[in-house]
Amino acid sequence: MFGLLEPICLVTYLADESNEELAALGHRTYWDGYFASRAAPLGRVPAQVVHAAFYSFADGEAARHIPSAWETIPPETSFAAWQRGSAASVRRILGAALAESPGLARAADLTTKAATSAPTQGRVMYAGWRTLPVPSDPVTRLWHSATMLREHRGDGHVAALLAAHIGGAEAHVLSALEMGIHPPESFGRLHHLPKQRLAEVMDGLRERGLVDTDGWFTDAGRDTKHRVEALTDELAAPPYDALSAAELAELIAELEPITAALVAAGSR
């Protein structure tokens, strides 16, 4: 399900429409719009809360955008623009024949059934999304519910990282190595950090035996990454308990052509 739904969510970050909508509101940078919109379901919380919920951003990054990005543009306005742009991206990529098809509407209904059925305990970002109205337009509803499930999965991933004693920057190192990026410090989510901070992260992973002296995975590091991902998958399963076996099979069948079109376009 992650593989089928993730390309729907990625238009928000890879396609142009959301950025254009947010820039039109007056957000000066991509990250102003990102923090203003993604954090909006939490309400007007302090930067420390956004930092905790997002987990993997460097110290001080959330505070550079929250609450300043909300001072002139209300959170709900940014979120609406983010949603509107994302749905426009999905609609453009799919084309009218697929975007307006009964299959997409059915996929939206079943995705929403799953997305609105899981317990919220311990799921801060997901709980915030559960307070939002579900859109009536099928394309917007599909993006909305897919992204709600993404945040549900993200909350579980944070729990899995915490259980493995893996911090946010450390998680990026492990992800970079899993993707074959070396040195991992060159990964886009890490390379901007101060060199001293990067050295501290790498030294800490070496001391724990998760990376070797050359900055590659050790067996223990690879096993730790795999355990985190396996637990993330396990914790992401509850929403789909709301679907019968027949409904889940139907959802997969209806999503396959949608996902294929988005993957072919690179979700942009």
VOPAGU-2260 file (C-alpha; in pm, 1 decimal, decimal comma):
REM VOPAGU-2260
SITE   aa  ch    i         X         Y         Z
SITE  MET   A    0       0,0       0,0       0,0
SITE  PHE   A    1     288,8     235,8      66,4
SITE  GLY   A    2     416,6     174,0    -286,0
SITE  LEU   A    3      73,6     242,0    -433,8
SITE  LEU   A    4      -6,7     555,0    -232,8
SITE  GLU   A    5     330,3     728,4    -203,5
SITE  PRO   A    6     337,7     853,2    -567,8
SITE  ILE   A    7       4,3    1027,8    -502,4
SITE  CYS   A    8     151,8    1209,6    -203,0
SITE  LEU   A    9     478,3    1300,8    -373,3
SITE  VAL   A   10     315,9    1547,9    -613,4
SITE  THR   A   11     300,4    1785,7    -317,2
SITE  TYR   A   12     678,4    1798,5    -299,7
SITE  LEU   A   13     782,4    1734,9    -660,7
SITE  ALA   A   14     524,3    1904,1    -885,2
SITE  ASP   A   15     489,0    2278,5    -936,4
SITE  GLU   A   16     126,9    2350,9    -854,7
SITE  SER   A   17     150,1    2350,4    -474,3
SITE  ASN   A   18     458,9    2570,8    -473,9
SITE  GLU   A   19     289,0    2812,9    -710,7
SITE  GLU   A   20     -23,6    2827,6    -493,0
SITE  LEU   A   21     184,5    2892,6    -180,7
SITE  ALA   A   22     403,2    3152,2    -349,8
SITE  ALA   A   23      88,8    3331,4    -465,8
SITE  LEU   A   24     -16,1    3362,3    -101,1
SITE  GLY   A   25     311,9    3535,6     -20,4
SITE  HIS   A   26     533,0    3256,7     112,9
SITE  ARG   A   27     883,7    3362,0      16,4
SITE  THR   A   28    1056,0    3022,7       8,8
SITE  TYR   A   29     970,6    2658,3     -46,6
SITE  TRP   A   30    1038,2    2581,1     320,1
SITE  ASP   A   31     813,7    2862,2     444,7
SITE  GLY   A   32     528,6    2704,2     248,8
SITE  TYR   A   33     623,8    2351,2     351,4
SITE  PHE   A   34     626,5    2417,1     724,5
SITE  ALA   A   35     321,9    2645,0     712,2
SITE  SER   A   36     117,1    2382,7     529,4
SITE  ARG   A   37     234,2    2049,7     663,3
SITE  ALA   A   38     222,3    2170,9    1023,4
SITE  ALA   A   39    -120,5    2334,4     981,0
SITE  PRO   A   40    -322,4    2029,0    1098,5
SITE  LEU   A   41    -149,4    2060,4    1437,5
SITE  GLY   A   42    -299,4    2406,9    1492,8
SITE  ARG   A   43     -99,8    2709,4    1602,8
SITE  VAL   A   44     152,0    2518,2    1808,3
SITE  PRO   A   45     503,4    2643,3    1897,6
SITE  ALA   A   46     801,0    2554,0    1679,7
SITE  GLN   A   47     917,4    2306,2    1943,9
SITE  VAL   A   48     602,5    2097,8    1889,4
SITE  VAL   A   49     644,0    2102,0    1510,8
SITE  HIS   A   50    1009,1    2002,5    1553,7
SITE  ALA   A   51     908,5    1711,3    1776,5
SITE  ALA   A   52     632,5    1590,9    1544,3
SITE  PHE   A   53     843,9    1616,1    1227,0
SITE  TYR   A   54    1135,6    1453,2    1413,6
SITE  SER   A   55    1406,7    1443,9    1147,6
SITE  PHE   A   56    1475,1    1813,8    1087,4
SITE  ALA   A   57    1786,6    1975,5    1227,1
SITE  ASP   A   58    1766,9    2178,1    1546,8
SITE  GLY   A   59    1631,2    2524,6    1475,0
SITE  GLU   A   60    1492,0    2449,1    1128,2
SITE  ALA   A   61    1127,1    2453,2    1234,5
SITE  ALA   A   62    1184,8    2772,3    1433,1
SITE  ARG   A   63    1307,8    2950,1    1119,8
SITE  HIS   A   64     958,8    2911,4     970,8
SITE  ILE   A   65     715,6    2862,1    1260,2
SITE  PRO   A   66     536,8    3076,3    1370,6
SITE  SER   A   67     662,4    3344,6    1125,7
SITE  ALA   A   68     506,2    3169,4     825,1
SITE  TRP   A   69     167,7    3189,9     999,8
SITE  GLU   A   70     186,5    3552,9    1107,9
SITE  THR   A   71      42,2    3701,2     788,4
SITE  ILE   A   72    -101,6    3387,2     625,0
SITE  PRO   A   73    -325,5    3175,1     850,5
SITE  PRO   A   74    -235,8    2803,0     871,1
SITE  GLU   A   75    -569,0    2697,2     727,5
SITE  THR   A   76    -517,8    2923,8     425,3
SITE  SER   A   77    -176,9    2773,5     355,2
SITE  PHE   A   78    -312,2    2422,3     395,5
SITE  ALA   A   79    -599,8    2490,3     155,3
SITE  ALA   A   80    -355,2    2617,2    -106,9
SITE  TRP   A   81    -129,0    2315,1     -50,5
SITE  GLN   A   82    -422,7    2080,6     -94,8
SITE  ARG   A   83    -559,3    2265,7    -395,4
SITE  GLY   A   84    -223,2    2263,3    -572,4
SITE  SER   A   85    -161,6    1897,1    -493,2
SITE  ALA   A   86    -499,3    1791,7    -632,6
SITE  ALA   A   87    -434,1    1999,8    -944,6
SITE  SER   A   88    -103,5    1816,0    -995,0
SITE  VAL   A   89    -269,1    1475,6    -963,0
SITE  ARG   A   90    -546,5    1579,0   -1204,0
SITE  ARG   A   91    -300,3    1715,3   -1461,6
SITE  ILE   A   92     -76,7    1406,4   -1453,0
SITE  LEU   A   93    -362,2    1157,5   -1472,9
SITE  GLY   A   94    -556,6    1337,7   -1742,2
SITE  ALA   A   95    -933,6    1370,9   -1754,6
SITE  ALA   A   96   -1005,4    1010,4   -1855,0
SITE  LEU   A   97    -842,0     866,5   -1543,5
SITE  ALA   A   98    -903,3    1156,2   -1303,3
SITE  GLU   A   99   -1276,7    1152,0   -1372,7
SITE  SER   A  100   -1313,2     775,3   -1386,9
SITE  PRO   A  101   -1537,7     566,8   -1160,7
SITE  GLY   A  102   -1227,1     369,8   -1063,4
SITE  LEU   A  103   -1057,1     675,0    -915,5
SITE  ALA   A  104   -1371,5     770,0    -725,1
SITE  ARG   A  105   -1389,1     418,0    -583,9
SITE  ALA   A  106   -1020,4     426,6    -491,8
SITE  ALA   A  107   -1079,2     757,2    -314,5
SITE  ASP   A  108   -1370,8     612,7    -118,4
SITE  LEU   A  109   -1179,1     303,6      -6,3
SITE  THR   A  110    -861,7     498,6      76,4
SITE  THR   A  111   -1072,0     734,5     284,8
SITE  LYS   A  112   -1239,9     444,6     464,5
SITE  ALA   A  113    -897,9     314,6     565,4
SITE  ALA   A  114    -755,7     657,2     646,2
SITE  THR   A  115   -1039,1     752,2     880,0
SITE  SER   A  116   -1056,5     423,9    1069,9
SITE  ALA   A  117    -730,1     381,2    1263,6
SITE  PRO   A  118    -674,8     465,8    1632,0
SITE  THR   A  119    -512,3     804,4    1687,1
SITE  GLN   A  120    -333,0     728,1    2015,2
SITE  GLY   A  121      34,5     817,4    1988,1
SITE  ARG   A  122     -13,5     946,8    1631,1
SITE  VAL   A  123      24,6    1323,2    1659,7
SITE  MET   A  124      36,6    1415,9    1291,1
SITE  TYR   A  125    -231,6    1163,5    1199,1
SITE  ALA   A  126    -457,3    1285,3    1479,2
SITE  GLY   A  127    -425,0    1639,1    1346,1
SITE  TRP   A  128    -534,4    1524,0    1001,1
SITE  ARG   A  129    -830,9    1338,4    1147,5
SITE  THR   A  130    -970,9    1673,2    1265,0
SITE  LEU   A  131    -983,7    1806,9     906,5
SITE  PRO   A  132   -1289,1    1779,5     680,8
SITE  VAL   A  133   -1262,3    1517,1     407,9
SITE  PRO   A  134   -1299,4    1679,6      63,3
SITE  SER   A  135   -1593,0    1584,7    -157,7
SITE  ASP   A  136   -1404,6    1604,7    -489,7
SITE  PRO   A  137   -1271,6    1252,7    -565,2
SITE  VAL   A  138    -922,1    1358,2    -678,4
SITE  THR   A  139    -876,7    1588,7    -379,9
SITE  ARG   A  140   -1018,7    1322,0    -148,1
SITE  LEU   A  141    -775,7    1062,5    -282,5
SITE  TRP   A  142    -475,7    1292,8    -227,2
SITE  HIS   A  143    -605,9    1396,8     116,3
SITE  SER   A  144    -661,6    1041,0     240,0
SITE  ALA   A  145    -338,5     909,1      88,6
SITE  THR   A  146    -148,5    1186,7     265,0
SITE  MET   A  147    -333,0    1116,0     589,4
SITE  LEU   A  148    -212,5     755,6     564,7
SITE  ARG   A  149     138,2     884,7     489,8
SITE  GLU   A  150     135,2    1085,4     812,3
SITE  HIS   A  151      -2,0     784,4    1000,7
SITE  ARG   A  152     288,8     581,3     867,4
SITE  GLY   A  153     528,2     862,6     953,1
SITE  ASP   A  154     412,0     867,8    1313,9
SITE  GLY   A  155     481,0     494,6    1332,2
SITE  HIS   A  156     822,0     541,6    1172,3
SITE  VAL   A  157     913,3     794,7    1441,4
SITE  ALA   A  158     809,2     542,8    1705,3
SITE  ALA   A  159    1024,9     276,6    1538,1
SITE  LEU   A  160    1324,6     512,0    1526,9
SITE  LEU   A  161    1279,2     602,4    1892,2
SITE  ALA   A  162    1261,4     234,8    1986,1
SITE  ALA   A  163    1591,1     177,0    1803,9
SITE  HIS   A  164    1747,7     489,3    1962,1
SITE  ILE   A  165    1801,5     644,2    1618,7
SITE  GLY   A  166    1789,0    1024,3    1606,2
SITE  GLY   A  167    1665,3    1229,7    1312,8
SITE  ALA   A  168    2006,0    1301,5    1157,9
SITE  GLU   A  169    2114,3     942,9    1220,3
SITE  ALA   A  170    1802,8     822,7    1037,3
SITE  HIS   A  171    1906,4    1024,8     732,8
SITE  VAL   A  172    2251,7     865,1     739,1
SITE  LEU   A  173    2101,1     515,5     744,8
SITE  SER   A  174    1859,3     605,1     464,5
SITE  ALA   A  175    2141,1     749,9     254,1
SITE  LEU   A  176    2346,2     433,6     292,9
SITE  GLU   A  177    2048,0     215,4     206,6
SITE  MET   A  178    2007,4     419,7    -113,8
SITE  GLY   A  179    2374,7     370,0    -196,2
SITE  ILE   A  180    2473,9     731,1    -129,7
SITE  HIS   A  181    2833,6     760,4     -12,1
SITE  PRO   A  182    2960,4     945,7     171,1
SITE  PRO   A  183    2624,1     964,9     347,5
SITE  GLU   A  184    2705,2    1319,5     459,5
SITE  SER   A  185    2647,2    1426,2      97,9
SITE  PHE   A  186    2277,5    1331,7     118,5
SITE  GLY   A  187    2049,7    1628,1      54,5
SITE  ARG   A  188    1892,8    1613,0     399,7
SITE  LEU   A  189    2237,0    1625,6     564,7
SITE  HIS   A  190    2491,0    1812,8     357,1
SITE  HIS   A  191    2381,5    2156,6     480,8
SITE  LEU   A  192    2448,2    2073,3     846,2
SITE  PRO   A  193    2760,4    2218,8    1011,9
SITE  LYS   A  194    3063,2    1995,4     963,5
SITE  GLN   A  195    3105,8    1956,7    1338,1
SITE  ARG   A  196    2747,6    1835,0    1373,4
SITE  LEU   A  197    2792,0    1586,0    1087,8
SITE  ALA   A  198    3112,2    1457,9    1245,8
SITE  GLU   A  199    2932,3    1408,3    1577,1
SITE  VAL   A  200    2654,9    1210,0    1407,5
SITE  MET   A  201    2897,6     985,8    1218,4
SITE  ASP   A  202    3119,3     936,0    1524,1
SITE  GLY   A  203    2816,0     835,9    1729,4
SITE  LEU   A  204    2708,8     579,6    1470,3
SITE  ARG   A  205    3064,1     440,1    1458,9
SITE  GLU   A  206    3078,4     411,4    1836,6
SITE  ARG   A  207    2755,7     210,4    1828,2
SITE  GLY   A  208    2892,4     -14,9    1555,9
SITE  LEU   A  209    2632,0      88,0    1296,7
SITE  VAL   A  210    2877,9     229,1    1040,9
SITE  ASP   A  211    3241,5     141,1     982,8
SITE  THR   A  212    3547,2     365,1     970,9
SITE  ASP   A  213    3486,1     439,7     601,5
SITE  GLY   A  214    3125,3     542,2     659,8
SITE  TRP   A  215    2959,9     229,2     517,9
SITE  PHE   A  216    2698,9       9,7     682,1
SITE  THR   A  217    2817,6    -258,4     921,5
SITE  ASP   A  218    2607,2    -573,5     947,2
SITE  ALA   A  219    2464,2    -435,7    1271,5
SITE  GLY   A  220    2376,5    -107,2    1102,3
SITE  ARG   A  221    2204,0    -278,4     813,6
SITE  ASP   A  222    2011,7    -502,6    1052,3
SITE  THR   A  223    1904,4    -200,9    1256,7
SITE  LYS   A  224    1776,2     -23,6     945,8
SITE  HIS   A  225    1583,8    -332,6     839,2
SITE  ARG   A  226    1427,5    -370,3    1185,7
SITE  VAL   A  227    1314,6      -8,1    1180,3
SITE  GLU   A  228    1153,7     -50,0     839,1
SITE  ALA   A  229     987,1    -378,9     934,3
SITE  LEU   A  230     837,8    -222,2    1247,2
SITE  THR   A  231     727,8      80,1    1044,2
SITE  ASP   A  232     539,9    -152,6     807,9
SITE  GLU   A  233     383,2    -337,8    1099,2
SITE  LEU   A  234     268,3     -15,5    1265,2
SITE  ALA   A  235     126,9     112,4     933,6
SITE  ALA   A  236    -113,5    -181,9     896,9
SITE  PRO   A  237    -407,0     -88,6    1128,4
SITE  PRO   A  238    -593,0     145,7     886,7
SITE  TYR   A  239    -638,2    -139,2     640,8
SITE  ASP   A  240    -809,3    -354,5     901,3
SITE  ALA   A  241   -1118,8    -146,8     822,4
SITE  LEU   A  242   -1131,0    -295,8     472,1
SITE  SER   A  243   -1255,2    -642,7     393,1
SITE  ALA   A  244   -1029,1    -868,7     189,3
SITE  ALA   A  245   -1245,6    -799,3    -114,3
SITE  GLU   A  246   -1229,7    -422,6     -59,1
SITE  LEU   A  247    -852,5    -429,9     -18,8
SITE  ALA   A  248    -815,3    -627,7    -340,6
SITE  GLU   A  249   -1047,0    -382,3    -515,6
SITE  LEU   A  250    -849,9     -84,5    -383,7
SITE  ILE   A  251    -522,5    -231,8    -508,0
SITE  ALA   A  252    -672,0    -295,8    -851,5
SITE  GLU   A  253    -813,0      57,2    -878,6
SITE  LEU   A  254    -492,3     222,0    -758,5
SITE  GLU   A  255    -258,9      35,3    -993,2
SITE  PRO   A  256    -329,3     239,5   -1310,1
SITE  ILE   A  257    -334,8     562,7   -1108,7
SITE  THR   A  258      -0,1     487,9    -949,1
SITE  ALA   A  259     148,8     372,3   -1279,3
SITE  ALA   A  260      62,7     705,5   -1442,3
SITE  LEU   A  261     211,5     902,6   -1153,4
SITE  VAL   A  262     527,9     692,0   -1143,7
SITE  ALA   A  263     573,1     731,6   -1518,6
SITE  ALA   A  264     556,2    1109,9   -1472,9
SITE  GLY   A  265     784,2    1107,0   -1167,0
SITE  SER   A  266     492,6    1257,6    -967,9
SITE  ARG   A  267     571,0    1594,3   -1123,0
